[in-house]
């Protein structure tokens, strides 16, 4: 790839979390039997009229305000005309010349820690199409129109991303943002959050863009990175071999790890956009926009900055904890239960808690140890009731049993030994039982110190206070 520059722009489709569709009263719930949630309006029957869902408008404005964009006082719905089996009307209602949101930005953190601002060209409202089904239908294609008319906001970035990693970082940040705003559940497996990636390459230093290919319907961060990397390599190999890149739409095959041609890429004039005659312009006054602004939550970057200053966390720790609103809320609840242990709580939430959640594929809200209970365990570590290592045993028991830290510690006899006399007695026993190692240590083999620590810890079942043990053991071994 030496000598080439990658140029990427993403078109993210976020399904808005409304209870009904954008132009009809049909439900948007996932998992209904095929074609059970498609009304005559969704199907475009003669004589029916679409009615705009006000909640979808508020959600689009909320997103626009969160990305520092301009909210259009007047926006227009248009008909995007094309034929596809899962598009029952023969056109999709979208926005073209006058979108509801324009000229925003989103900051992402690169691998080297620098912050890059990615421009957002526009975000517009539109309806989703249906879904073509192939599984279990040999030689046929089924069409499920439940999704037809589901409200989407399409978020179009500037072509400012320069690698697959940057594209993934941008998409993850947008995924976090729409969930913070509670305008999209972000469920990628169900298609609630997906993207199309426009990918091209050009010689390093060139200012003119190369011919782009659009990779459609990517619904996993892993697939996005793999698809873009494959496409970049394909285009460079093609150009270096004397060929030319064709502007087209491609699909990513995760089983083969490659993209393949789907159809030639259409231009805007191919869709014959024109204002939808059944829908009035959307007119928003300043009072409406300010009423939406008043509902904005603390945004991810704001929350990360506050956690860093309020609790003394590193930028990295604050970024991890604010990656989801639920995780950040959990962390702050732990700190409220153990106010003196903010850094310790951060380590445990990012470590043991997240590991336990990942192991069982659980969301934070389904954690088997609540934040108050974890805060109780933090207090037991701080007051030296248990050591950090023993606390992991306590946490595992809390996770499996639902018992409190205090209960687990008492029932399993895990209270830390802090009696200096008891620890000294055990050290003497270990030294007496290992005269050879003691002589070698005193002759200069300092590495045997760890051996003696291990033997005493074994004798105490890991319950000796580590700091006390180290201090007393050094004195005893030195004679």
C-alpha positions as CSV (number, residue, x, y, z in Angstrom):
1,X,0.0,0.0,0.0
2,X,3.1,2.2,0.0
3,X,2.5,5.3,-2.2
4,X,-1.3,5.2,-1.9
5,X,-3.8,7.0,0.2
6,X,-7.2,5.6,1.2
7,X,-10.3,7.8,1.1
8,X,-13.4,6.7,3.0
9,X,-16.8,8.2,3.6
10,X,-19.5,6.4,5.6
11,X,-23.3,6.6,5.2
12,X,-24.7,5.3,8.5
13,X,-28.3,4.3,8.7
14,X,-29.7,4.5,12.3
15,X,-33.2,3.2,12.9
16,X,-35.1,5.6,15.1
17,X,-36.6,4.3,18.3
18,X,-40.2,5.3,17.6
19,X,-43.0,3.0,18.4
20,X,-44.6,3.5,15.0
21,X,-43.3,4.0,11.4
22,X,-42.4,7.3,10.0
23,X,-45.5,7.8,7.8
24,X,-48.0,5.3,9.3
25,X,-49.3,3.9,12.5
26,X,-47.8,0.5,11.9
27,X,-45.6,-1.0,14.7
28,X,-41.8,-1.1,14.4
29,X,-41.2,-3.9,16.9
30,X,-38.6,-6.5,15.7
31,X,-39.4,-10.1,15.2
32,X,-43.1,-10.1,14.1
33,X,-44.2,-12.7,11.5
34,X,-43.4,-11.7,7.9
35,X,-45.7,-9.0,6.5
36,X,-47.7,-8.7,9.8
37,X,-46.7,-5.0,10.3
38,X,-47.2,-3.5,6.8
39,X,-50.2,-1.2,6.4
40,X,-51.7,0.1,3.2
41,X,-49.7,3.3,3.7
42,X,-46.5,1.4,3.9
43,X,-47.4,-0.5,0.7
44,X,-48.3,2.7,-1.2
45,X,-51.9,1.7,-2.1
46,X,-53.9,4.2,-4.1
47,X,-55.8,6.7,-2.1
48,X,-53.7,6.5,1.1
49,X,-51.7,9.5,2.4
50,X,-48.6,9.5,4.6
51,X,-48.5,11.4,7.8
52,X,-45.2,12.4,9.3
53,X,-44.3,11.0,12.7
54,X,-43.4,13.9,15.0
55,X,-41.2,11.8,17.3
56,X,-38.9,11.0,14.3
57,X,-38.4,14.7,13.6
58,X,-37.5,15.4,17.3
59,X,-35.0,12.6,17.2
60,X,-33.3,13.9,14.0
61,X,-33.1,17.4,15.5
62,X,-31.6,15.9,18.7
63,X,-28.9,14.2,16.7
64,X,-28.2,17.4,14.8
65,X,-27.8,19.4,18.0
66,X,-25.5,16.8,19.5
67,X,-23.1,16.9,16.5
68,X,-23.1,20.7,16.4
69,X,-24.9,20.8,13.1
70,X,-27.2,23.3,11.5
71,X,-30.9,22.5,11.9
72,X,-32.8,23.5,8.7
73,X,-35.8,25.7,9.5
74,X,-37.4,24.2,6.3
75,X,-36.7,20.7,5.0
76,X,-38.4,18.8,2.2
77,X,-39.3,15.1,1.7
78,X,-38.6,13.8,-1.8
79,X,-39.3,10.6,-3.7
80,X,-36.3,8.5,-4.6
81,X,-37.5,6.3,-7.5
82,X,-36.0,2.9,-8.2
83,X,-37.3,-0.6,-8.6
84,X,-36.5,-3.4,-6.2
85,X,-38.7,-6.3,-5.0
86,X,-38.7,-5.1,-1.4
87,X,-39.7,-1.5,-2.3
88,X,-43.4,-1.9,-2.6
89,X,-44.2,1.7,-3.8
90,X,-41.5,1.8,-6.4
91,X,-40.0,4.8,-4.6
92,X,-38.5,5.6,-1.2
93,X,-39.5,8.7,0.7
94,X,-36.3,10.4,1.7
95,X,-34.8,13.9,1.8
96,X,-32.5,15.2,-0.9
97,X,-31.9,18.9,-1.6
98,X,-33.0,20.2,1.8
99,X,-32.2,17.7,4.6
100,X,-33.2,18.4,8.2
101,X,-29.6,18.4,9.5
102,X,-26.4,19.7,7.7
103,X,-22.8,20.5,8.4
104,X,-21.9,18.8,11.7
105,X,-18.9,17.0,13.0
106,X,-17.8,14.2,15.4
107,X,-14.4,13.8,17.1
108,X,-12.7,10.4,17.2
109,X,-9.5,9.3,19.0
110,X,-6.9,7.7,16.8
111,X,-4.5,4.9,17.9
112,X,-1.7,7.4,18.8
113,X,-4.1,9.3,21.1
114,X,-4.6,12.3,18.8
115,X,-8.1,13.6,18.2
116,X,-9.4,13.9,14.7
117,X,-12.5,15.8,13.8
118,X,-14.6,14.2,11.1
119,X,-17.0,16.4,9.1
120,X,-20.6,15.3,8.7
121,X,-22.2,16.5,5.5
122,X,-25.8,15.9,6.3
123,X,-28.3,13.7,8.2
124,X,-31.6,13.2,6.7
125,X,-34.9,11.4,7.5
126,X,-36.1,8.6,5.3
127,X,-38.1,5.4,5.4
128,X,-36.5,2.0,5.3
129,X,-37.3,-0.6,2.5
130,X,-38.5,-4.1,3.2
131,X,-36.2,-7.1,3.3
132,X,-35.5,-9.9,0.8
133,X,-35.3,-13.4,2.4
134,X,-33.4,-16.3,0.9
135,X,-32.9,-18.8,3.8
136,X,-35.2,-21.8,3.7
137,X,-36.5,-20.8,0.2
138,X,-34.4,-22.8,-2.3
139,X,-34.6,-21.3,-5.8
140,X,-36.9,-18.5,-4.5
141,X,-36.7,-15.2,-2.8
142,X,-39.2,-14.2,-0.1
143,X,-40.1,-10.6,0.6
144,X,-40.9,-9.4,4.2
145,X,-42.3,-5.8,4.2
146,X,-42.5,-5.4,8.0
147,X,-39.5,-3.0,7.8
148,X,-40.9,-1.0,5.0
149,X,-41.6,2.5,6.3
150,X,-39.5,2.2,9.5
151,X,-38.0,5.6,10.3
152,X,-34.3,6.0,9.6
153,X,-31.8,8.9,9.9
154,X,-29.0,8.6,7.3
155,X,-25.8,10.2,8.6
156,X,-23.4,11.0,5.7
157,X,-19.8,11.8,6.6
158,X,-17.3,13.8,4.6
159,X,-14.7,11.7,2.8
160,X,-12.2,12.4,5.5
161,X,-11.5,8.9,6.9
162,X,-8.1,7.6,5.9
163,X,-8.1,4.0,7.1
164,X,-10.4,1.1,8.0
165,X,-9.4,1.7,11.7
166,X,-10.5,5.3,11.5
167,X,-13.8,4.3,9.9
168,X,-14.4,1.8,12.7
169,X,-13.5,4.4,15.3
170,X,-16.0,6.9,13.7
171,X,-18.8,4.3,13.5
172,X,-18.3,3.2,17.1
173,X,-18.4,6.8,18.3
174,X,-21.6,7.4,16.4
175,X,-23.0,4.2,17.8
176,X,-22.2,5.4,21.3
177,X,-23.8,8.8,20.6
178,X,-27.1,7.6,19.2
179,X,-27.5,5.3,22.2
180,X,-26.7,8.1,24.6
181,X,-29.4,10.2,22.9
182,X,-31.8,7.3,23.1
183,X,-32.8,7.8,19.5
184,X,-31.6,4.3,18.3
185,X,-31.1,1.0,20.2
186,X,-27.9,0.4,18.1
187,X,-28.7,-3.3,17.6
188,X,-26.5,-4.2,14.7
189,X,-27.7,-7.8,14.5
190,X,-31.3,-6.7,13.9
191,X,-30.2,-4.1,11.4
192,X,-31.0,-1.1,13.6
193,X,-27.5,0.4,13.0
194,X,-25.6,-0.3,9.8
195,X,-23.6,1.5,7.2
196,X,-22.5,1.8,3.6
197,X,-18.8,2.5,3.0
198,X,-17.6,4.6,0.0
199,X,-14.0,3.6,-0.6
200,X,-11.5,4.9,-3.1
201,X,-7.7,5.2,-3.3
202,X,-5.4,7.8,-4.8
203,X,-1.7,8.3,-5.2
204,X,-0.1,9.9,-2.0
205,X,-0.1,13.6,-2.4
206,X,-2.9,13.7,-5.0
207,X,-5.8,16.1,-4.5
208,X,-8.3,14.6,-6.9
209,X,-10.4,11.7,-5.5
210,X,-10.2,8.3,-7.2
211,X,-13.2,6.3,-8.5
212,X,-15.1,5.0,-5.5
213,X,-16.9,1.7,-4.8
214,X,-19.8,1.6,-2.3
215,X,-19.9,-1.4,0.0
216,X,-23.5,-1.9,1.1
217,X,-25.1,-2.9,4.4
218,X,-22.2,-3.5,6.7
219,X,-23.6,-4.4,10.2
220,X,-20.6,-5.3,12.3
221,X,-17.5,-3.4,13.3
222,X,-15.4,-6.4,12.4
223,X,-16.9,-6.7,8.9
224,X,-16.5,-3.0,8.3
225,X,-12.8,-3.2,8.9
226,X,-12.3,-6.4,6.9
227,X,-14.4,-5.2,4.0
228,X,-12.6,-1.8,3.7
229,X,-9.2,-3.4,3.9
230,X,-10.1,-5.9,1.2
231,X,-11.5,-3.3,-1.0
232,X,-8.5,-1.0,-0.6
233,X,-6.1,-3.9,-1.5
234,X,-8.3,-4.8,-4.5
235,X,-8.3,-1.3,-5.9
236,X,-4.6,-0.8,-5.5
237,X,-3.8,-4.2,-7.1
238,X,-6.2,-3.3,-10.0
239,X,-4.6,0.1,-10.6
240,X,-1.0,-1.1,-10.3
241,X,-1.8,-3.8,-12.8
242,X,-2.9,-1.1,-15.3
243,X,-6.6,-1.5,-14.8
244,X,-9.3,1.0,-13.8
245,X,-11.7,1.0,-10.9
246,X,-15.4,0.9,-11.9
247,X,-17.8,3.0,-9.9
248,X,-20.2,0.4,-8.6
249,X,-22.0,-1.0,-5.6
250,X,-20.4,-4.0,-3.9
251,X,-21.4,-6.5,-1.2
252,X,-19.1,-8.0,1.4
253,X,-19.1,-11.8,1.8
254,X,-17.9,-12.5,5.4
255,X,-17.5,-16.2,4.7
256,X,-15.0,-15.5,1.9
257,X,-13.7,-12.3,3.4
258,X,-14.1,-10.4,0.1
259,X,-16.3,-7.9,-1.7
260,X,-18.1,-8.7,-4.9
261,X,-19.9,-6.6,-7.5
262,X,-23.6,-6.1,-7.0
263,X,-24.6,-3.5,-9.6
264,X,-23.3,-0.3,-11.3
265,X,-23.4,2.7,-8.9
266,X,-26.3,5.0,-9.6
267,X,-26.0,8.8,-9.6
268,X,-28.6,11.1,-8.0
269,X,-30.2,11.8,-11.4
270,X,-30.8,8.1,-11.9
271,X,-33.2,8.2,-9.0
272,X,-35.3,11.1,-10.5
273,X,-35.7,12.8,-7.2
274,X,-38.7,15.2,-6.9
275,X,-40.5,16.7,-3.9
276,X,-43.2,14.3,-2.5
277,X,-46.5,15.8,-3.4
278,X,-48.3,14.1,-0.5
279,X,-46.0,15.7,2.2
280,X,-45.8,19.3,3.2
281,X,-42.4,20.9,4.0
282,X,-41.2,20.4,7.5
283,X,-41.1,23.9,9.2
284,X,-39.3,24.2,12.5
285,X,-39.2,27.3,14.6
286,X,-36.6,28.3,17.1
287,X,-38.8,27.5,20.1
288,X,-39.2,23.9,18.8
289,X,-35.4,23.5,18.3
290,X,-34.7,24.9,21.8
291,X,-37.3,22.6,23.4
292,X,-35.3,19.6,21.9
293,X,-32.0,21.1,23.0
294,X,-33.4,21.1,26.6
295,X,-33.7,17.3,26.4
296,X,-30.1,16.6,25.5
297,X,-28.3,14.4,28.0
298,X,-24.6,14.8,29.0
299,X,-22.9,13.7,25.9
300,X,-20.1,11.1,25.8
301,X,-17.2,13.6,25.4
302,X,-18.6,15.8,28.1
303,X,-19.1,12.9,30.5
304,X,-15.6,11.6,29.8
305,X,-14.1,15.0,30.6
306,X,-16.1,15.3,33.8
307,X,-15.2,11.8,35.0
308,X,-11.5,12.6,34.4
309,X,-11.6,15.8,36.4
310,X,-14.0,14.7,39.1
311,X,-12.5,11.3,39.8
312,X,-8.9,11.7,38.7
313,X,-9.2,9.2,35.9
314,X,-7.0,9.0,32.9
315,X,-8.4,10.0,29.5
316,X,-8.2,6.3,28.5
317,X,-10.1,5.1,31.6
318,X,-12.8,7.8,31.2
319,X,-13.1,6.9,27.5
320,X,-13.7,3.2,28.2
321,X,-16.2,3.9,31.0
322,X,-18.2,6.3,28.8
323,X,-18.3,4.0,25.8
324,X,-21.9,3.3,26.8
325,X,-24.2,5.4,28.8
326,X,-25.2,2.3,30.9
327,X,-21.6,1.5,31.8
328,X,-20.9,5.1,32.9
329,X,-24.1,5.2,35.0
330,X,-23.1,1.9,36.6
331,X,-19.6,3.2,37.4
332,X,-20.9,6.4,39.0
333,X,-23.3,4.3,41.1
334,X,-20.4,2.2,42.4
335,X,-18.5,5.4,43.3
336,X,-21.6,6.7,45.2
337,X,-21.5,3.5,47.2
338,X,-17.8,3.7,47.8
339,X,-16.9,7.5,47.5
340,X,-13.2,7.0,48.5
341,X,-12.5,4.4,45.9
342,X,-13.1,6.0,42.4
343,X,-9.9,4.7,40.8
344,X,-10.3,1.3,42.3
345,X,-13.9,1.2,41.2
346,X,-12.8,2.1,37.6
347,X,-10.3,-0.7,37.5
348,X,-12.9,-3.2,38.8
349,X,-15.7,-2.1,36.4
350,X,-13.4,-2.2,33.4
351,X,-11.8,-5.4,34.6
352,X,-13.7,-8.0,36.5
353,X,-17.2,-6.7,35.8
354,X,-16.8,-6.3,32.0
355,X,-15.0,-9.7,31.8
356,X,-18.0,-11.3,33.6
357,X,-20.5,-9.6,31.3
358,X,-18.6,-10.5,28.2
359,X,-18.3,-14.2,29.3
360,X,-22.1,-14.5,29.4
361,X,-22.8,-11.9,26.6
362,X,-24.8,-9.8,29.0
363,X,-25.5,-6.1,28.9
364,X,-24.6,-3.9,31.9
365,X,-28.2,-3.7,33.0
366,X,-28.3,-7.5,33.4
367,X,-25.2,-7.6,35.7
368,X,-25.5,-10.2,38.4
369,X,-23.6,-7.9,40.8
370,X,-25.3,-4.5,41.1
371,X,-23.3,-1.3,41.6
372,X,-24.2,-0.9,45.3
373,X,-23.0,-4.5,45.9
374,X,-19.7,-3.9,44.0
375,X,-19.3,-0.7,46.0
376,X,-19.5,-2.8,49.1
377,X,-16.7,-5.0,47.9
378,X,-14.6,-1.9,47.1
379,X,-15.0,-0.8,50.8
380,X,-13.8,-4.3,51.9
381,X,-10.7,-3.9,49.8
382,X,-10.0,-0.4,51.0
383,X,-10.3,-1.2,54.7
384,X,-8.1,-4.3,54.2
385,X,-10.8,-6.8,55.1
386,X,-9.7,-8.7,51.9
387,X,-6.8,-8.3,49.6
388,X,-7.2,-7.5,45.9
389,X,-6.6,-11.2,44.9
390,X,-9.0,-12.6,47.4
391,X,-11.6,-10.0,46.4
392,X,-11.7,-11.7,42.9
393,X,-12.8,-14.9,44.7
394,X,-15.4,-12.9,46.6
395,X,-16.6,-11.2,43.4
396,X,-17.0,-14.6,41.6
397,X,-19.1,-15.9,44.5
398,X,-21.2,-12.7,44.5
399,X,-21.8,-13.1,40.8
400,X,-22.9,-16.8,41.1
401,X,-24.9,-16.5,44.4
402,X,-26.2,-12.9,44.5
403,X,-24.9,-12.6,48.1
404,X,-23.2,-9.5,49.4
405,X,-19.5,-9.1,49.9
406,X,-19.8,-9.3,53.7
407,X,-21.8,-12.5,53.5
408,X,-19.4,-14.2,51.2
409,X,-16.4,-13.2,53.2
410,X,-17.9,-14.5,56.5
411,X,-19.3,-17.7,55.0
412,X,-16.0,-18.7,53.3
413,X,-13.7,-17.4,56.0
414,X,-11.9,-15.0,53.6
415,X,-11.2,-12.2,56.0
416,X,-7.6,-10.9,55.6
417,X,-5.1,-11.7,58.3
418,X,-3.6,-8.5,59.6
419,X,-2.4,-9.7,63.0
420,X,1.4,-9.2,62.9
421,X,2.0,-11.8,65.5
422,X,0.1,-14.5,63.5
423,X,1.9,-13.6,60.3
424,X,5.3,-13.7,62.0
425,X,4.5,-17.1,63.5
426,X,3.7,-18.5,60.0
427,X,6.9,-16.9,58.6
428,X,8.9,-18.7,61.3
429,X,7.3,-22.0,60.4
430,X,8.0,-21.6,56.7
431,X,11.6,-20.6,57.3
432,X,12.1,-23.6,59.6
433,X,10.6,-26.0,57.0
434,X,12.9,-24.7,54.2
435,X,16.4,-24.4,55.6
436,X,18.1,-24.9,52.2
437,X,16.2,-22.1,50.5
438,X,16.8,-19.9,53.6
439,X,20.6,-20.4,53.4
440,X,20.6,-19.8,49.6
441,X,18.6,-16.6,50.1
442,X,21.0,-15.3,52.8
443,X,23.9,-16.1,50.5
444,X,22.6,-13.7,47.9
445,X,19.9,-15.5,45.9
446,X,17.3,-12.6,46.3
447,X,14.9,-14.2,43.8
448,X,14.0,-16.7,46.5
449,X,12.0,-14.0,48.3
450,X,9.1,-14.7,46.0
451,X,9.3,-18.4,47.0
452,X,8.9,-17.5,50.7
453,X,6.0,-15.1,50.0
454,X,4.3,-17.9,48.1
455,X,4.8,-20.4,50.9
456,X,3.4,-18.1,53.6
457,X,0.5,-17.1,51.3
458,X,-0.2,-20.8,50.8
459,X,-0.2,-21.4,54.5
460,X,-2.7,-18.6,55.0
461,X,-4.9,-19.6,52.1
462,X,-3.9,-16.3,50.4
463,X,-5.4,-14.3,53.3
464,X,-2.2,-12.6,54.7
465,X,-2.1,-8.8,54.2
466,X,0.5,-8.6,51.3
467,X,2.1,-5.3,52.4
468,X,2.5,-6.6,56.0
469,X,3.8,-9.9,54.8
470,X,6.4,-8.4,52.6
471,X,7.6,-6.0,55.3
472,X,7.8,-8.7,58.1
473,X,9.3,-11.3,55.7
474,X,12.2,-9.0,54.7
475,X,13.1,-8.4,58.4
476,X,12.9,-12.1,59.2
477,X,14.9,-13.3,56.2
478,X,17.6,-10.7,56.8
479,X,18.1,-12.3,60.2
